Amino acid sequence: MYQFLKPLLHPIPLTLLLVAPIGVISNKGLVPLLGVMGAWSLYYAIRDGQLRKVFSGLLPVWVFGFSALGVITAPWVLNSGDAVITALKTAGLSVAGLALLNCTRMTAPITTLPIKGSLVTGFTLATVILTAATLYLNATGEPLWGSAYGGILLNEVERETEEWIAYAKLTTSEAIILLLFWPLCAVLLHSRHRWLTLGYLAWISFLFVRLDSTIVFAAMAGAVLAVAFAALLERWRIRFFVVLGALYFLAMPLMIELMPPPATITDTVSALGFNPNETHRFYIWDFTSDRIFEHPWLGWGMDSARSIDPEHQMVTWGSELMPLHPHNAALQIWLELGLAGAILAFGLTAHVFVSLDRLSPSPTIRLAAIGLIAAYLVYGGLAFGVWQSWWIALAWLLAATQVSVARDG
């Protein structure tokens, strides 16, 4: 038994085995997963005299730059302590992520580890869990595990709210599955298991259709379009995506200002027969853009979005004008860290595009990396907060997964 499990007793294959199932069951579980695997990898780095390599290169400059800006801007945040805590948490997650990435650079053992098998096994287990949870929720209206209110429901309104939250949780699980699907595709297509890849794609498509999540479809469409453009542009693909990254992170506030007023968009959507509530994000983005231009250089301070509107203004149908975050990564970074933060975000994105593209000569693995980055950026542009610990942890775990697949060949 020990000889069978011995290849798994390493942070890389264990990460690939556990990231999908843990992420599907509880996205917050990704934070301790990164912490444990990062600490294990840091031990290896110290043992092998590679500690300096953990913090070498440009990547640490970009990621720790956010924490430094968070501390610098903390004095003018309403809750300065929260800003400093967020900056420190981000730095801690970055240390763990850098250590895990360094572990993938140990090229001597990487080819002897069960990289492909761990990823395929973990992904398969996760999709089985998600399929069961989806079927159970659609059949009963109840989550398969957990409860938004601890199982205590007082009225029909709370009942509907709990069911909505249960669907939202599964949408988050779908996001994790969709993101991990790209390195999995690289593994399956690179090993010529195309029928198995098509089977996975059909399976995941079934899950997406059952939950009918607009954001999931948007992320999938964005990733597929990015891969298609990358395949067509070939040598120019990285330049193309670097330019798109510059437009996204550096010009986003201006693009929002050039959009029609949110009320006009809502009227158009209603006239077309769609639910006007779907335009809520346009109101959030319009409000956020106005606040950005009040403090454009260093922003309002890290994690200040939740306190940017103390009056809790509401849109016509009762949704907050500024919820916990702007639901757009570029706007949130501009709002909280200003132009300085936007430059850091663009630099980090360009660095990731270039680095992952250079890891492998395989076109399949390169295209999978572009699909992964594109899907993550689309999700970040529509759904999740930049500083959510699980979202940052997922980014590091995805990076380690993609790098491991690329190095394993």
TORKE-552571 format. One record per residue (C-alpha): residue in one letter; z, x, y. Coordinates in steps of 0.05 Angstrom, whole numbers, plus 32768, in hexadecimal, padded with zeros to 4 digits. Each point is the difference from the previous one (the first is absolute). Layout:
N
AZXY/...
END
This chain:
409
M800080008000/Y801280388030/Q7FBE80237FF3/F7FDC7FBE800E/L80257FF58042/K800280498016/P7FBD7FFE8026/L801B7FC68029/L803E80278016/H7FDF8017803F/P7FFE7FDF8045/I7FB57FF88002/P7FF27FD87FC0/L80407FD88009/T7FEB7FEE8047/L7FBC7FE97FE7/L80217FD87FC8/L80347FDD802A/V7FE17FF58045/A7FD77FC27FED/P80357FDB7FD7/I8039800E8031/G7FD47FEE803B/V7FEC7FBE7FE1/I80477FEC7FEE/S802080178041/N7FDA80248037/K8042801A801C/G800A80247FBD/L7FCA80318016/V803180218030/P803180187FCB/L7FC680127FD3/L7FE4802F8035/G8046801A800E/V800E80127FB7/M7FBB801D7FF2/G800180258043/A8044801E7FF2/W7FE980157FBA/S7FC28020801D/L802980238036/Y802B801D7FC8/Y7FC1801B7FDF/A7FE9801E8042/I80428023800B/R800380187FB8/D7FBA801C8003/G8006801E8045/Q7FCF7FCF801F/L802C7FDF8034/R7FD7801C803A/K7FC17FE27FE1/V80207FBB8005/F7FFF8004804C/S7FC080298009/G7FBF7FE8801F/L7FF27FCB8034/L80197FC47FDA/P804A800C8010/V7FEE8008804A/W7FE07FBA8002/V80367FDC7FD7/F803D80208021/G7FDF7FF58044/F80107FB57FF9/S8049800E7FF4/A80038030803A/L7FE17FCC802E/G80307FCC7FE6/V803C802C8014/I7FE080118044/T7FF37FB78011/A80437FE67FE6/P802580048043/W7FD87FC7801E/V80017FD27FC3/L802E7FC48004/N801F80147FBD/S7FFD804C8004/G802880097FC0/D7FCE7FD87FD8/A7FC7802A801C/V802280407FEB/I80107FE57FBB/T7FB77FEB7FF7/A7FE980458015/L803080217FCF/K7FEC7FD27FC7/T7FB7800F800D/A800F804A7FFF/G80277FFA7FBF/L7FC77FDB7FDF/S7FD080358019/V802980387FE1/A80007FDC7FBD/G7FB57FF18006/L7FEE80488012/A8029801A7FC6/L7FDD7FD07FCF/L7FBC8015801B/N801280497FF8/C80117FF27FB8/T7FB77FEA7FF5/R7FEA8045801A/M802080227FC3/T7FBC80047FE0/A801880237FC1/P80257FC47FE2/I7FD77FC88020/T7FC880027FCD/T80317FFE7FC6/L80257FC2801A/P7FED7FB97FEC/I7FE47FEE8044/K7FCB7FCE7FEC/G80297FE07FC8/S803D7FF7802D/L7FD87FDF8037/V7FD97FD17FD1/T80407FED7FDA/G80287FF2803F/F7FC87FD98020/T7FF57FD67FC2/L804A7FF07FFB/A80017FED804A/T7FC47FD17FFA/V80207FDE7FC4/I803F7FF48028/L7FD97FE7803C/T7FD57FD27FD5/A803E7FE17FE1/A80217FF88044/T7FC17FE0801E/L7FF77FCF7FC7/Y804A7FED8002/L80007FF6804B/N7FC17FD67FFF/A801C7FD57FC7/T80477FF6801A/G800180138049/E803B802E7FEF/P8000804D8002/L800580207FBB/W8037802D801A/G802C8000803E/S80097FC98033/A7FF77FFD804B/Y80427FDA8008/G802680167FC3/G7FEC7FC07FDC/I80257FD38031/L7FD07FCE8021/L801B7FCC802F/N7FC27FD78011/E7FB57FF97FF6/V7FF0802C803C/E8027803A7FE1/R7FDE7FF17FBE/E7FBB8008801F/T8018803E8025/E801880207FBF/E7FBE7FF17FDE/W7FDA801F803A/I802C803F7FFD/A7FF480047FB5/Y7FB58000800D/A800880348037/K8026802D7FD1/L7FC87FFC7FCC/T7FCE800F8037/T80268040800D/S7FFE800F7FB6/E7FB57FF48001/A7FFA8031803A/I802080367FD7/I7FD47FF17FC4/L7FC18000802B/L80128043801F/L800E80207FBC/F7FC07FE37FE5/W7FD780358025/P801D803E7FDE/L7FFE7FD87FBE/C7FB67FF5800B/A7FF7804A800A/V8022800D7FBD/L7FD97FCB7FD9/L7FBB800C801F/H8008804B7FFC/S80107FFA7FB7/R7FC47FD07FF6/H802C7FC57FED/R7FD67FD1802B/W800C7FC27FD5/L804B800A8005/T7FF88007804C/L7FD97FBF8003/G80367FDF7FD7/Y803680168030/L7FD67FE9803B/A7FF87FBB7FE1/W804A7FFC7FF1/I801480138047/S7FCC7FD1801E/F80217FC87FD9/L80438010801F/F7FE280038046/V7FDD7FBD7FF9/R803F7FDE7FE5/L80298015803D/D7FC77FF88032/S801A80348031/T7FD5800C803D/I801E8044800C/V7FF480177FB8/F7FB87FEB8004/A7FF980238044/A801C80417FE2/M7FD37FFC7FC4/A7FC37FF1802B/G801180398030/A800980317FC7/V7FBF7FEC7FDE/L7FD980058042/A801F8045800D/V7FEC80187FBB/A7FB97FE58009/F7FF880238044/A801C80407FE3/A7FCF7FFE7FC6/L7FC57FF48030/L801580348034/E801080377FCE/R80098040802A/W800F7FD98040/R80357FD37FE1/I803E80268019/R7FE480068047/F7FF27FB57FFE/F80477FEE7FEA/V802080308031/V7FDA7FDE8039/L80177FBC7FE5/G8047801A7FFD/A7FFB80168049/L7FE87FBB8015/Y80377FDE7FD7/F803B80298017/L7FEB80168045/A7FD87FC5801A/M80247FC57FE0/P80247FE7803F/L7FBF80018027/M7FDC7FDA7FC8/I80367FCA8001/E7FF97FFA804B/L7FB57FF57FF8/M80097FC77FCF/P7FFD7FB78016/P80437FE18012/P80287FEA7FC2/A7FFD7FB78017/T7FB480047FFF/I8001801D7FBA/T802F7FC97FE9/D7FD37FCA801C/T7FC4801E7FDD/V802580057FBE/S80177FB88005/A7FBA7FE88011/L7FE680227FC1/G80337FDA7FD7/F803080397FF0/N804B80028008/P801080178048/N804080217FE6/E7FD480367FE4/T7FF480198047/H804A8011800A/R7FF2804A7FFC/F7FD07FFD803B/Y80397FE7802C/I802D80377FE6/W7FCC8035800D/D7FF07FE68046/F804A80018012/T800980457FE2/S7FC4801C8025/D801C7FE88043/R804280237FF1/I7FDC80407FEC/F7FE080078044/E80457FFC8021/H801680417FDC/P7FC080217FE8/W801680497FF9/L803F80027FD4/G80077FB57FF2/W803E7FD67FFD/G8021802A7FCA/M7FFF80027FB4/D80107FBE7FDD/S80057FDC8043/A7FCD7FC97FF0/R80367FD17FE5/S802480028043/I7FC48001802E/D80057FB5800B/P804A7FEE8008/E7FED7FB88013/H7FDE7FF57FBD/Q7FC47FDC801F/M7FDC7FD17FD1/V7FB77FF07FF4/T7FED7FB68004/W800C7FF17FB6/G804480217FFF/S7FF380487FEA/E801E803A8026/L7FD480248032/M801E80427FE8/P801F7FFE7FBA/L801F803F7FE1/H7FC18029800D/P7FB97FF6801B/H7FDF7FFC7FBB/N7FD180388014/A800F80497FF5/A7FD8801B803A/L801E7FCE8032/Q8046800C7FE7/I7FF9804B8007/W7FE37FF88046/L80377FCE8013/E8039802B7FE8/L7FE780488007/G7FC87FFA8032/L7FC2802C8004/A8028803A7FE2/G800D7FD77FC1/A7FB87FE87FFD/I7FE780488001/L803080127FC7/A7FE97FC47FD7/F7FB78013800A/G800D80487FEF/L80257FED7FC0/T7FC97FD07FEB/A7FC98033800C/H802880347FDA/V80097FD27FC4/F7FB67FEE7FFF/V7FEA80498002/S803580197FCF/L7FF47FCC7FCA/D7FB580088006/R8005804B7FF2/L802D7FF97FC3/S7FCB7FF27FCD/P7FB5800B7FF8/S7FFA7FBE7FDC/P7FDD7FCA802A/T80277FCA7FDA/I8043801E8012/R7FEB800A8048/L7FE87FB88008/A80417FE77FE0/A802880278033/I7FD87FE08039/G800B7FBA7FE1/L804B800E7FFB/I800680178048/A7FD67FC6801A/A80287FCC7FDB/Y8042801E8019/L7FE77FFF8048/V7FE87FB87FFB/Y80437FEA7FE5/G802380278037/G7FD37FDF8033/L80107FB97FEA/A80437FFC7FDC/F803680347FFB/G802C80248032/V7FF3804A800A/W804980167FF7/Q80117FD47FC4/S801F80327FCF/W7FDC7FE47FC3/W7FBD80038023/I800A80498012/A801980107FBA/L7FC27FDD7FE3/A7FD3802C802B/W801F80407FE4/L7FFE7FE57FB8/L7FB77FEC8008/A7FEF8045801C/A802380227FC5/T7FDB7FD27FD0/Q7FBB800E801F/V800C804B8004/S801880037FB8/V7FC27FDA7FE8/A7FD3802E8029/R802180407FE7/D80007FE87FB8/G7FB57FF68005/
END
